[in-house]
Amino acid sequence: MLTAIEETNGLGVHSVFTCPDCGGNMWRIQDGELIRYRCYTGHAYTESQLLTNQTENIERTLWIALRMMEERKKLLENIPAQGAE
């Protein structure tokens, strides 16, 4: 099992994608007709798996952003009311 970054560099071509699990760099590995992506930590994905994980992360991030904006709105609404007391 490869664990060192230097050893991982030999697996394939460094890609522009980051690992959806750890945020690390990923390498594109051509395995015949199959294209895979792997980070130096060991997370590995086919192209369709990578797309699915990216989509899930985007959706989760958007819901978090929406919740944070709603909480901020409520907090800002409360601040003038507290100052009036």
Chimera marker file (.cmm) of the C-alpha trace (Angstrom):
<marker_set name="trace">
<marker id="1" x="0.000" y="0.000" z="0.000" r="1" g="1" b="0" radius="0.5"/>
<marker id="2" x="1.354" y="3.394" z="-0.973" r="1" g="1" b="0" radius="0.5"/>
<marker id="3" x="1.337" y="6.013" z="1.747" r="1" g="1" b="0" radius="0.5"/>
<marker id="4" x="4.125" y="8.477" z="0.989" r="1" g="1" b="0" radius="0.5"/>
<marker id="5" x="3.318" y="11.436" z="-1.241" r="1" g="1" b="0" radius="0.5"/>
<marker id="6" x="6.442" y="10.768" z="-3.289" r="1" g="1" b="0" radius="0.5"/>
<marker id="7" x="5.287" y="7.225" z="-4.015" r="1" g="1" b="0" radius="0.5"/>
<marker id="8" x="1.783" y="8.420" z="-4.879" r="1" g="1" b="0" radius="0.5"/>
<marker id="9" x="3.191" y="10.789" z="-7.518" r="1" g="1" b="0" radius="0.5"/>
<marker id="10" x="4.141" y="7.732" z="-9.558" r="1" g="1" b="0" radius="0.5"/>
<marker id="11" x="0.563" y="6.459" z="-9.725" r="1" g="1" b="0" radius="0.5"/>
<marker id="12" x="-0.642" y="8.874" z="-12.351" r="1" g="1" b="0" radius="0.5"/>
<marker id="13" x="-0.967" y="12.486" z="-13.392" r="1" g="1" b="0" radius="0.5"/>
<marker id="14" x="-1.630" y="15.137" z="-10.779" r="1" g="1" b="0" radius="0.5"/>
<marker id="15" x="-5.194" y="16.408" z="-11.297" r="1" g="1" b="0" radius="0.5"/>
<marker id="16" x="-6.958" y="19.685" z="-10.529" r="1" g="1" b="0" radius="0.5"/>
<marker id="17" x="-9.439" y="17.892" z="-8.250" r="1" g="1" b="0" radius="0.5"/>
<marker id="18" x="-9.338" y="17.659" z="-4.493" r="1" g="1" b="0" radius="0.5"/>
<marker id="19" x="-10.473" y="14.696" z="-2.458" r="1" g="1" b="0" radius="0.5"/>
<marker id="20" x="-14.071" y="15.128" z="-1.254" r="1" g="1" b="0" radius="0.5"/>
<marker id="21" x="-13.218" y="13.267" z="1.956" r="1" g="1" b="0" radius="0.5"/>
<marker id="22" x="-9.957" y="14.872" z="3.088" r="1" g="1" b="0" radius="0.5"/>
<marker id="23" x="-9.414" y="17.829" z="0.750" r="1" g="1" b="0" radius="0.5"/>
<marker id="24" x="-6.053" y="16.512" z="-0.410" r="1" g="1" b="0" radius="0.5"/>
<marker id="25" x="-4.628" y="16.557" z="-3.915" r="1" g="1" b="0" radius="0.5"/>
<marker id="26" x="-5.739" y="13.822" z="-6.280" r="1" g="1" b="0" radius="0.5"/>
<marker id="27" x="-4.000" y="11.939" z="-9.050" r="1" g="1" b="0" radius="0.5"/>
<marker id="28" x="-5.687" y="10.769" z="-12.236" r="1" g="1" b="0" radius="0.5"/>
<marker id="29" x="-4.976" y="7.122" z="-12.910" r="1" g="1" b="0" radius="0.5"/>
<marker id="30" x="-5.705" y="5.634" z="-16.314" r="1" g="1" b="0" radius="0.5"/>
<marker id="31" x="-6.386" y="1.924" z="-15.897" r="1" g="1" b="0" radius="0.5"/>
<marker id="32" x="-7.246" y="0.722" z="-19.399" r="1" g="1" b="0" radius="0.5"/>
<marker id="33" x="-10.650" y="2.209" z="-20.172" r="1" g="1" b="0" radius="0.5"/>
<marker id="34" x="-11.253" y="3.054" z="-16.517" r="1" g="1" b="0" radius="0.5"/>
<marker id="35" x="-10.233" y="6.439" z="-15.117" r="1" g="1" b="0" radius="0.5"/>
<marker id="36" x="-9.796" y="6.626" z="-11.365" r="1" g="1" b="0" radius="0.5"/>
<marker id="37" x="-8.738" y="9.337" z="-8.940" r="1" g="1" b="0" radius="0.5"/>
<marker id="38" x="-6.765" y="8.770" z="-5.760" r="1" g="1" b="0" radius="0.5"/>
<marker id="39" x="-5.442" y="11.052" z="-3.040" r="1" g="1" b="0" radius="0.5"/>
<marker id="40" x="-2.207" y="10.394" z="-1.164" r="1" g="1" b="0" radius="0.5"/>
<marker id="41" x="-4.223" y="9.416" z="1.920" r="1" g="1" b="0" radius="0.5"/>
<marker id="42" x="-5.699" y="6.492" z="-0.006" r="1" g="1" b="0" radius="0.5"/>
<marker id="43" x="-9.226" y="7.615" z="-0.851" r="1" g="1" b="0" radius="0.5"/>
<marker id="44" x="-10.000" y="6.404" z="-4.366" r="1" g="1" b="0" radius="0.5"/>
<marker id="45" x="-12.883" y="7.091" z="-6.745" r="1" g="1" b="0" radius="0.5"/>
<marker id="46" x="-14.063" y="6.341" z="-10.211" r="1" g="1" b="0" radius="0.5"/>
<marker id="47" x="-15.153" y="9.428" z="-12.150" r="1" g="1" b="0" radius="0.5"/>
<marker id="48" x="-18.822" y="8.761" z="-11.363" r="1" g="1" b="0" radius="0.5"/>
<marker id="49" x="-18.092" y="8.244" z="-7.655" r="1" g="1" b="0" radius="0.5"/>
<marker id="50" x="-16.097" y="11.481" z="-7.545" r="1" g="1" b="0" radius="0.5"/>
<marker id="51" x="-18.960" y="13.352" z="-9.205" r="1" g="1" b="0" radius="0.5"/>
<marker id="52" x="-21.475" y="11.881" z="-6.741" r="1" g="1" b="0" radius="0.5"/>
<marker id="53" x="-19.347" y="12.818" z="-3.718" r="1" g="1" b="0" radius="0.5"/>
<marker id="54" x="-18.768" y="16.343" z="-5.051" r="1" g="1" b="0" radius="0.5"/>
<marker id="55" x="-22.523" y="16.776" z="-5.576" r="1" g="1" b="0" radius="0.5"/>
<marker id="56" x="-23.274" y="15.591" z="-2.029" r="1" g="1" b="0" radius="0.5"/>
<marker id="57" x="-20.646" y="17.960" z="-0.600" r="1" g="1" b="0" radius="0.5"/>
<marker id="58" x="-22.045" y="20.901" z="-2.575" r="1" g="1" b="0" radius="0.5"/>
<marker id="59" x="-25.574" y="20.196" z="-1.359" r="1" g="1" b="0" radius="0.5"/>
<marker id="60" x="-24.433" y="19.826" z="2.258" r="1" g="1" b="0" radius="0.5"/>
<marker id="61" x="-22.434" y="23.075" z="2.019" r="1" g="1" b="0" radius="0.5"/>
<marker id="62" x="-25.372" y="25.001" z="0.563" r="1" g="1" b="0" radius="0.5"/>
<marker id="63" x="-27.692" y="23.814" z="3.354" r="1" g="1" b="0" radius="0.5"/>
<marker id="64" x="-25.108" y="24.845" z="5.944" r="1" g="1" b="0" radius="0.5"/>
<marker id="65" x="-24.765" y="28.280" z="4.307" r="1" g="1" b="0" radius="0.5"/>
<marker id="66" x="-28.552" y="28.715" z="4.260" r="1" g="1" b="0" radius="0.5"/>
<marker id="67" x="-28.849" y="27.769" z="7.930" r="1" g="1" b="0" radius="0.5"/>
<marker id="68" x="-26.029" y="30.157" z="8.860" r="1" g="1" b="0" radius="0.5"/>
<marker id="69" x="-27.644" y="33.048" z="6.967" r="1" g="1" b="0" radius="0.5"/>
<marker id="70" x="-30.989" y="32.395" z="8.673" r="1" g="1" b="0" radius="0.5"/>
<marker id="71" x="-29.294" y="32.295" z="12.089" r="1" g="1" b="0" radius="0.5"/>
<marker id="72" x="-27.435" y="35.534" z="11.326" r="1" g="1" b="0" radius="0.5"/>
<marker id="73" x="-30.675" y="37.204" z="10.240" r="1" g="1" b="0" radius="0.5"/>
<marker id="74" x="-32.354" y="36.199" z="13.515" r="1" g="1" b="0" radius="0.5"/>
<marker id="75" x="-29.353" y="37.365" z="15.533" r="1" g="1" b="0" radius="0.5"/>
<marker id="76" x="-29.278" y="40.751" z="13.771" r="1" g="1" b="0" radius="0.5"/>
<marker id="77" x="-33.021" y="41.127" z="14.363" r="1" g="1" b="0" radius="0.5"/>
<marker id="78" x="-32.475" y="40.502" z="18.098" r="1" g="1" b="0" radius="0.5"/>
<marker id="79" x="-29.661" y="43.020" z="18.553" r="1" g="1" b="0" radius="0.5"/>
<marker id="80" x="-31.769" y="46.248" z="18.221" r="1" g="1" b="0" radius="0.5"/>
<marker id="81" x="-34.428" y="44.778" z="20.510" r="1" g="1" b="0" radius="0.5"/>
<marker id="82" x="-31.858" y="44.127" z="23.241" r="1" g="1" b="0" radius="0.5"/>
<marker id="83" x="-30.423" y="47.646" z="22.919" r="1" g="1" b="0" radius="0.5"/>
<marker id="84" x="-33.856" y="49.220" z="23.472" r="1" g="1" b="0" radius="0.5"/>
<marker id="85" x="-34.241" y="47.689" z="26.940" r="1" g="1" b="0" radius="0.5"/>
<link id1="1" id2="2" r="1" g="1" b="0" radius="0.2"/>
<link id1="2" id2="3" r="1" g="1" b="0" radius="0.2"/>
<link id1="3" id2="4" r="1" g="1" b="0" radius="0.2"/>
<link id1="4" id2="5" r="1" g="1" b="0" radius="0.2"/>
<link id1="5" id2="6" r="1" g="1" b="0" radius="0.2"/>
<link id1="6" id2="7" r="1" g="1" b="0" radius="0.2"/>
<link id1="7" id2="8" r="1" g="1" b="0" radius="0.2"/>
<link id1="8" id2="9" r="1" g="1" b="0" radius="0.2"/>
<link id1="9" id2="10" r="1" g="1" b="0" radius="0.2"/>
<link id1="10" id2="11" r="1" g="1" b="0" radius="0.2"/>
<link id1="11" id2="12" r="1" g="1" b="0" radius="0.2"/>
<link id1="12" id2="13" r="1" g="1" b="0" radius="0.2"/>
<link id1="13" id2="14" r="1" g="1" b="0" radius="0.2"/>
<link id1="14" id2="15" r="1" g="1" b="0" radius="0.2"/>
<link id1="15" id2="16" r="1" g="1" b="0" radius="0.2"/>
<link id1="16" id2="17" r="1" g="1" b="0" radius="0.2"/>
<link id1="17" id2="18" r="1" g="1" b="0" radius="0.2"/>
<link id1="18" id2="19" r="1" g="1" b="0" radius="0.2"/>
<link id1="19" id2="20" r="1" g="1" b="0" radius="0.2"/>
<link id1="20" id2="21" r="1" g="1" b="0" radius="0.2"/>
<link id1="21" id2="22" r="1" g="1" b="0" radius="0.2"/>
<link id1="22" id2="23" r="1" g="1" b="0" radius="0.2"/>
<link id1="23" id2="24" r="1" g="1" b="0" radius="0.2"/>
<link id1="24" id2="25" r="1" g="1" b="0" radius="0.2"/>
<link id1="25" id2="26" r="1" g="1" b="0" radius="0.2"/>
<link id1="26" id2="27" r="1" g="1" b="0" radius="0.2"/>
<link id1="27" id2="28" r="1" g="1" b="0" radius="0.2"/>
<link id1="28" id2="29" r="1" g="1" b="0" radius="0.2"/>
<link id1="29" id2="30" r="1" g="1" b="0" radius="0.2"/>
<link id1="30" id2="31" r="1" g="1" b="0" radius="0.2"/>
<link id1="31" id2="32" r="1" g="1" b="0" radius="0.2"/>
<link id1="32" id2="33" r="1" g="1" b="0" radius="0.2"/>
<link id1="33" id2="34" r="1" g="1" b="0" radius="0.2"/>
<link id1="34" id2="35" r="1" g="1" b="0" radius="0.2"/>
<link id1="35" id2="36" r="1" g="1" b="0" radius="0.2"/>
<link id1="36" id2="37" r="1" g="1" b="0" radius="0.2"/>
<link id1="37" id2="38" r="1" g="1" b="0" radius="0.2"/>
<link id1="38" id2="39" r="1" g="1" b="0" radius="0.2"/>
<link id1="39" id2="40" r="1" g="1" b="0" radius="0.2"/>
<link id1="40" id2="41" r="1" g="1" b="0" radius="0.2"/>
<link id1="41" id2="42" r="1" g="1" b="0" radius="0.2"/>
<link id1="42" id2="43" r="1" g="1" b="0" radius="0.2"/>
<link id1="43" id2="44" r="1" g="1" b="0" radius="0.2"/>
<link id1="44" id2="45" r="1" g="1" b="0" radius="0.2"/>
<link id1="45" id2="46" r="1" g="1" b="0" radius="0.2"/>
<link id1="46" id2="47" r="1" g="1" b="0" radius="0.2"/>
<link id1="47" id2="48" r="1" g="1" b="0" radius="0.2"/>
<link id1="48" id2="49" r="1" g="1" b="0" radius="0.2"/>
<link id1="49" id2="50" r="1" g="1" b="0" radius="0.2"/>
<link id1="50" id2="51" r="1" g="1" b="0" radius="0.2"/>
<link id1="51" id2="52" r="1" g="1" b="0" radius="0.2"/>
<link id1="52" id2="53" r="1" g="1" b="0" radius="0.2"/>
<link id1="53" id2="54" r="1" g="1" b="0" radius="0.2"/>
<link id1="54" id2="55" r="1" g="1" b="0" radius="0.2"/>
<link id1="55" id2="56" r="1" g="1" b="0" radius="0.2"/>
<link id1="56" id2="57" r="1" g="1" b="0" radius="0.2"/>
<link id1="57" id2="58" r="1" g="1" b="0" radius="0.2"/>
<link id1="58" id2="59" r="1" g="1" b="0" radius="0.2"/>
<link id1="59" id2="60" r="1" g="1" b="0" radius="0.2"/>
<link id1="60" id2="61" r="1" g="1" b="0" radius="0.2"/>
<link id1="61" id2="62" r="1" g="1" b="0" radius="0.2"/>
<link id1="62" id2="63" r="1" g="1" b="0" radius="0.2"/>
<link id1="63" id2="64" r="1" g="1" b="0" radius="0.2"/>
<link id1="64" id2="65" r="1" g="1" b="0" radius="0.2"/>
<link id1="65" id2="66" r="1" g="1" b="0" radius="0.2"/>
<link id1="66" id2="67" r="1" g="1" b="0" radius="0.2"/>
<link id1="67" id2="68" r="1" g="1" b="0" radius="0.2"/>
<link id1="68" id2="69" r="1" g="1" b="0" radius="0.2"/>
<link id1="69" id2="70" r="1" g="1" b="0" radius="0.2"/>
<link id1="70" id2="71" r="1" g="1" b="0" radius="0.2"/>
<link id1="71" id2="72" r="1" g="1" b="0" radius="0.2"/>
<link id1="72" id2="73" r="1" g="1" b="0" radius="0.2"/>
<link id1="73" id2="74" r="1" g="1" b="0" radius="0.2"/>
<link id1="74" id2="75" r="1" g="1" b="0" radius="0.2"/>
<link id1="75" id2="76" r="1" g="1" b="0" radius="0.2"/>
<link id1="76" id2="77" r="1" g="1" b="0" radius="0.2"/>
<link id1="77" id2="78" r="1" g="1" b="0" radius="0.2"/>
<link id1="78" id2="79" r="1" g="1" b="0" radius="0.2"/>
<link id1="79" id2="80" r="1" g="1" b="0" radius="0.2"/>
<link id1="80" id2="81" r="1" g="1" b="0" radius="0.2"/>
<link id1="81" id2="82" r="1" g="1" b="0" radius="0.2"/>
<link id1="82" id2="83" r="1" g="1" b="0" radius="0.2"/>
<link id1="83" id2="84" r="1" g="1" b="0" radius="0.2"/>
<link id1="84" id2="85" r="1" g="1" b="0" radius="0.2"/>
</marker_set>
